Structures are given as C-alpha cells and as structure tokens.
Amino acid sequence: MGIEKILIANRGEIALRIHRAAHEMGIKTVAVHSTADADAMHVRLADEAICIGPPAAKDSYLNIPAIISAAEISHADAIHPGYGFLSENQQFAEIVESHDIAWIGPKPEHIGTMGDKVEAKRTAGALGLPLVPGSDGAIEDVEEAKKIASDIGYPVIIKAASGGGGRGMKVVESEEELETQMKQAGTEAKAAFGDATVYLEKYLGNPRHIEFQVFGDGNGAAVHLGERDCSLQRRHQKVLEEAPSPVLSTEERNRMGDVCAKAMADMSYRGAGTIEFLWEDGEFYFIEMNTRLQVEHPVTEMITGIDLVREQIRVAEGKPLSVTQDDISFDGHAVECRINAEDAKTFMPSPGTVSWYHPPGGLYVRVDSGLYHGYKVPPHYDSMIAKLIVYGHSREGCLMRLRRALDEFVIEGMKTTIPLHQALLDDPDFQNGDYTIKWLEEWLDKDAE
C-alpha cells in the first residue's frame, strides 16, 4: 500500500522541497512548526499544520514526543525527517517504526552504525571502502596513540567519535603535543556530544572533499549517482558545491562509484545516503557517511535528472529503485550556492524581515527557498535562507549562468552571502576548479588583510 500522508519533521527550504515532491506524487503533507515558524512557506502550503512547541529547537523540532503526537493526531502514515535535527537519530527512527509509521530514511541500525565515527570507519573498511591510515577504533592510551602516530607519520588528527562540525578535532604536529591535544579533544567532544571517545588518523595536507551519492532499496540493490565536490568550506561548513568534481576522470568516477554502490548493496542499505571522502593525489580516503538527504542534493538531481526525494518516498513504500546503474547518466555541470542571512565579510548572522525578494529565473536556474516578501527570518535556527542551483552543459557555461543568476538575485531587509559568491566567481582559481578544503579560508584571510 502506498503512502497517503507524510508528516515533514523539519523546517525551511527542505520542508518545502519535501512538500513539493509529495504533492507531485498525490500525497498529502503535514507541516509541524515552532511558534517562530507559524508563517513559514511550507506551513502555509501544507495540507495540515501543527504547532509542536516554542522557538527553541530542543522544545520543537527535536521534541520526539511532540512530533509523534502530531503524526498520530493527523493520521500521517509516514515521516520524512529532511536533514539536520532528527534525521540521523537512530532512536527517533526506531520510535517512528514502532508506531507503525513509515520512516522515510535508512534502516535505524544503519543510522546508528554510521553515526558512530569509529564504528563507521570499521564498517567502511569491512565493506571495501578505502580508509585514512589511523587507529582501528577508539583510542584512550597515549602510548598506543604515540606508536600509531609514529607508524603513519606526523601530522595526525584526533577526532571525536560522535558528532562533527570541527568540534573535538585537533591537528597534532609532533609527539610532544599528542597527550595535551588528546585530552583537549576528549574534553571538547564530551562537552559537545556527551561522549569523550576519540580516534586518530593521518592528517592529509591539502585534500579535496568529494562525496558520492548512493541509493539502496533495502533488499540488496543499490546504485551511485556520481560525486559532488564540496571542498569550498569555512570552519568545516560547506559554502558552495558542484557536480561533477572538476578533478575526477570518468574512470575514477565509475571505479569509485561502483565501490560505493557495492558497499551499499552488501549492507542492504535503504534510501538515500552520502559517502564522504578526502581526495588527494588521486587517492580516496573514507571519512564518514551521512545517512540522510544532503543539503547539496540538487546538483546531483540537475546532472542526472532523478528526483531524490521522490525516490526516497518510493523506497519507503517498499518499491524497488526506479533506475538501475545502467539507466543513470551524468550530463553537464551544476553548482549550488548556499545563501545565508549573514554578513558576507564577518559572517555574523543577520536575521530580519524580507523587504524585497526577487529570485532569479530562466532556463536551468533553480532556487530552493522558503522566503517571500514580508517573511521574518527567525534568529533561532541555521542561517541558510536559500539555495541557488544552476545547470549548464559545460562547467564554463554553468558558471556564466550562475554569475547572471547571482546578479539577478535580490534579497533585501538583511545582509546575505550573495556578494561572497559573486566574489568567488571572479577568482581565477575557482574558475579553473583549482581549490582544496583549505582554499576558501586562506582566500578569506587574504581578502581580510
């Protein structure tokens, strides 16, 4: 039996994205929202809307009992978590399924496995994914850490087993620093994630961040939908993404994509997932897997023509994948700019009321946003307010169209990062696709001088 009503356990542009896909499939939607989001666009467009708490996320979008109650009151037969919030919470997925509500996401056990960085690395290695040299798992003993670091060579990096976003992460240049940095990383990890467990890896000097989109039916069939280059980052947060990567050859793409798809088939993975790698000197190193839809999924949709949210819903209904690997082709180039309500130079948040809004249009230009004239951007959540996604038959053509679209994009009433993206497009290194995960921060530091 097909899904008839989806509760969208999220907010902002991703909630609107899910709503649109559902309505195109003839499925009704239920929006849940905090009091701060009562006037949000997805709330206005959904078939039903239920307030689940005050502005603070812990009291609303992270409030599992409130979300389950909303699903039961509205008789929703499925929940889509979007990204962020509860999307990678194993307990939430288990509770949803225990209430006989379809979970539009991976199997709960896979969320748990890949959410634990140590277990994820162990599992990835067993599935044949290439790993960064380092400890086999959690590390507590300083002498053991010194031996591993000596074997693989300095610099090394200490990482928190739980969580991400750069917290609990320390680069160690020499043996003299190791004990102090291990303790600091564990303390940070405990404060941020409630778990002081850390592990150790070889620190790659100047890699790119390349991720592969994968999809499984939960019964042993899986495909990959190519890669995205997400190397343009500030403080471990992605700023701009493109597909395909400017540095990969077709042979590398197919070889690594097939490795990822086979790994997902072997674990009977269900739904959308992203396997993230560091890439340096032609070598891939697994760093983590995200068991959810990614913010940057639209660039994959643009070059493959496949609606990933629609596919998520189909798989949650128990249907097979709508495509085989042979059906998937990669055509042209796509870039996504994350537009934040922030000062483009200081990156200070800049929430406010939208006094003028004019999104760009034209062939192959897509804007994913919940903004509208008069909308008040609340200060309580992530500052991303829009995604501009542009496609071209070539990378050069795509960048020309992106420049035009950015020039056309008007958001007034707050500061945005549109000027940052315009400046990036003017840089020869970016134009040539010659950048790494360190490039943007160095570029910003140089610009600030």
N, C-alpha and C positions, 0 to 999 in steps of 0.2 A: 504493500500500500504506500502511496506517495505521501510526502509531507504536505500538509494543508495550511499550517500556520507556524511561522518562525518568530520566536522572541529574539530580538537583537540585543545581546548583553554588552553594549558598547555605546559610543557617542561619536559625534563629529563626522568627518568625511567617510570613515569606514562604515559607520552605521548606515549612512545614506547609500553607500556603494552596495551593501548587502540588501538593503530595501529594494533598490532598483533591479538587481538580479532576480530577487524573489518575485517581484511583480511581473517581470517579463516571463516568468515561468508559471504565472497564475496562482502564486502562493501569497497568502495574506501575511502581514507583518504586525508585530507588536513592538513598539518602542518603549524601553524603560529609560528613565531620566532622573537626574537630581533636580532639586528646585532651581539650581542655577541654569539648567538646560531646558526649562519649560518652553522656551520659544525657539529651540533649535529646529533646523530644517527637517531632520529625519523624524522629529517628534510631530511636526506639522503634517508630514506626508504619510506616516504610517497609518494603518487601518485602526489601530488602537494605541493608546499611550498610557503608561502607568508610572507615577512618581514613586521612586523607591528610596528616597532619603534626601538629606541636606547636601550642600555642595561638596563637602569633603569626600574624596573617592572611597575612603575606608567605610564610610557610612552609606554609600550608594552603589557605585559601580563595582566595589569589592565586597559588597554585602550579600553573601551567598543565600542566606535565608530569605531576604527580600526579593531576590531575583527568582528563586524557586517559587515563592508565593505568587509572584506576578505571572509566572508561567502557568501555574495551576488555576489562578483566577481567570486568566484569559483563554484557558484551554489550548495553549500553544503545544504543538506536538514535536517541536524541535527548538534547539537553542544554538545560535551562532555567536561565538564569543569575539569575533573580529581579531584584532591584535592588541597586545598590551593587556592591562587589567587582569582578567582571569583566564586569558586564552591558553596559558601554559600551566594551569593549576590542575594537577592530577586529581586532587580531592574534589574539586568542582566538577570535573568531567565525570568522576565516579558517582557523585551525588545526582547529577543530571540523569545519567543512565539508570540509576537505582529508582528513579521516579517514572520510569518508562517514557522518558522524553529523549528523542534522538539528539545525539551530540554531534554537531557538525564540525568535526575535528578528528584528530588521530585517536587511536585507542589509548585509554588512560595510562596503561603500563608503558607505552612508548613515550608519552609526555614525561612520565617520571624518570625513565631511563635517560632520555636526552636532556632533561632539566638539571641532572646532576653531572657537572662537567667531568668529574673523574670517571663515573660510570659511562658517560657518553663516549669518552676517549677510548675506554676499554672495549666498548661495544663496536665503535667505528673500526678499531684495529681488527677485531674478530671478523668484521664484515668485509675486510679488504680495502678500507679507505686509508690512504697514506697519512701518517701521523708526524707531528713535530717531535723530534727526539726529546725525551724527558723522562720523568718518573712514571712508573707503571700505574700509579694511583696516588692516593693521598700521602702526604709526607709530613712527618712530625719530628723525626730525629735529625738534628742539624748535621751530624757526622755523615749520615746517609745522603743528605742533600749535598754536602760538600763533595762526596765521591761521585755522585751523578753529574754534578756541575763540572767537575774536573774531567770526567769522561767525555762529555759532549762539548765542552769548551765555553768559556765566558764570551759575551754576556749571556745571562739566563734571565728568565722572567718567572716570578712567583704569581700564581693566580688563585683567586677564590674558587672553590669547587661549586659553590652556589652563587647564582646571580651574575651580574655583568656590569656594563656601563663604566668600566675602568676602576671600579671600587675593589679594594683587596688585590690590587695588581701592582707589583713592584719589579722594576728592572734592576738587576744586580750585575755590576761591572767586574767585581773581584771577590775572592773568597773572604776577604776581611769584612765585607759588607753583608755577607749572607745571613748570619744569625740575626742581626738587627732588623734587616728587611723582612725576614721570615716572620718575626714577631709582629712587626708593624702590619704586614699583610693580613695575618691572622686576626689581629685586633680590629682592623677595618672591616674584614669580612664578617666577623661576629656582630659588629655594630650595625652593618648594613643589611645582613641577611639572616642573622641569628645562627650562623654556622661558621666556625673558625677554621674549617678544613681548607687546606691549600695544597697545590701541587706545583711541580716545577717543569719548565720547558726551555728548550733552546730559544734564545731571543733572535728573531730574524731582523737583520739590519734595516732593510728598506723594501718591504714586500708590497704587493697589491692585495686588496681584499676582493676575492672573487667567489661568488656563491652560485650554486646550481639549484634551480627549481625542480623539485621532484613531486611525483604524484602517484599514489597507490590506491588500489581498490580494496585493500584489507584482506585479500584472498590470494596474494602471491603474484598479482600482475602489477607492474609499475613502469613508469616512463620518466624521462627527464625532458624538460622544456628549455634546455640551454642555460647559459650563465648570465649573470649580471655583474658588472664591475661597480663596486661600492667603495672604492678607495678614497674618494673625497670625503674626509671625515674631520670633525672638530671635536676634540675630547671624547673620542670613540663614538660620536654620534654622526650618522650619515647625513650628508648635505645634498648630494646630487648622485644619481645612479644612472648607468647606461647599459644597454644591451644591444648587441653583444659587446664583450670586452674588446677594446682596441688592440690588445696584445696577444690574444689567443688565435691560433690557427684552427682551421676546420678540423684537422686531425686531432689536435689537443682537445677541442670541444667534444668531439664524438667519443674519443677514448675515455675522457674523464666523466662525461655524461653517462656513458654506458656503465662505468664502475659504480656511479651513484645509483642509477636505476636498478642495477643488480642487487646492490646492498638493500634497497628498499623492498625489492621483491623477496629477498631471502628472509627479511624480518616481517613480511606480510604487513607492511606499513599501510595505513589508511588515510586518505585525504592528502592535503597539501603540506609540503614541508620544504625547508631550505637547508642545504648542506653548505656550510661556510668554510672557506679555505683561505689561507695565506698562500700567495704565489710569488715565488722568487726564482729567477734564473731558470725558468722552465719547469720548476718543481712545485707540486701542490702539497700543502700540509693542512690536514683537517684541524679546525679549531672548535667548531660547535655545530649543532643542528637546532634550528628553530622549528618547533612542531606546531606551526600555525601559518596563516597567511601573512606575507610580509607587507610593510608599508609600500615597498617599491614593486609590488607585483604587476602594476600596469605596464611597465616597459616590456615584460615578458608577454603580456597579452597583445601588445602592439606588434611584436615581431612574429608571433605565432598565430594570432587570430583566435586564440582559445580563451573563453571566459572562465577564469579560475574559480570564481565564486559559484557560478552555475555548476561547475564540475564538482566542487565541494558538496553542494546540495545533492547532486545525483548520487555520489558515492555514499552519503549519509542515508540515502533511501535504499541502499543495498544494490544499486545498479552497477554494472561494470563500467570501466572507463570508456568514455565516448570515442577515444582515439587510441591507436597503437603507436609504437615508436616510429614505424614507417610512415604514419599519417602526418607526423609533425615535421614541419619545415621552418627554417628561420629566414625571414625575408626582411631586408632593410635594417634600419637602426632606430632606436628610441632612447630618449633621455627624459628623466624625471627630475624636476627641481622641487625641493621641499620649501614651501613658502611659510615662514614663521612670523608671528607677531613679535618681532624683536628688532632692536636697533641693529642695522647691518654692520656696524663697526664695533660696538661694545657688546652686542648680543644680550643686552638687558631686555627682559620681557616688556612688551608694550601692549597690554590688553586695552580695549576701548570699544567705542561704538562705530560701526561702519557707516561713514557719512557719504561715501560714494563707492560703488562697486561696478567695475566693468571687466568681466573676464574676456580673455582673447578668444577668437574663434577662427574659422577657416578649416580647410581640409587638413586632416591628420593632427589636429590640436585638441587635446582633452584636458579639462580642468575637473579635478575631484575636490569638491569643497562644499561645506555647508553654509558658506557666507551668503548674505543678502543685505540689501540696503536697510539700515536701521538695526541690524543684528548687533547685540552686545557680546563681544568676545569675553568670556569669563576668565578671571585670573587664576582659577583653581586647577587647571589641567595643563597638559602639554601645549606648547606654544604653536604647534603646527596648525595653520588655518587653511591651507590649500596645497594641492599638488598640481603642478603644471607638467603634463606629459605630451611630448611632441615626437612625431614619427617622420622619417624621411627614407627615401630609397637608398641613400648613402649617408654616411656619418656627416660629411660636409653639408649635404642638403638638409639634414636634420638640424645641424647647428645654425644654419641660416634661418630656418623656420623658427627655431627656438628664440633666436635673437629678436625676430619680428614679434613673436608672441609676448615676450617679456616687455618689449617696448609698449605693447598694447594693453598690458595688464594694469588696471588701476584699482588700488585698494586705499581709500583714504579714511582718516579717523584714528589711525595708529601707524607706527613705524613697522615696516616689513623688511624681509631679507631679499626682496626683488633686486635692489641695487647690487647686492653681493653676487647674485647670479649673473647680472649684466657685466660686472667686472670680470668674473671668471671667464666669460665667453670671449673677452678681449685678450686673454693671456695666451701667448703662443704655445706654452707647454700644454695647456688644456686643449687648445685647438689641435695639437699634434697627438693628443692622447698620451702624453708623456708625463705621468704622475704616479705617485705611490701613496700609501696611507699617511705618510709624513708630510706630503707636499702641501696640503692646504694650510696646516698650522704654520709651516715655515713661510708660506706666501702671506698669510695674515700678519705674522710678526714683522715681515719685511715692509708690508704696507703701513703698519702702525708706526714705523720709525720716522 
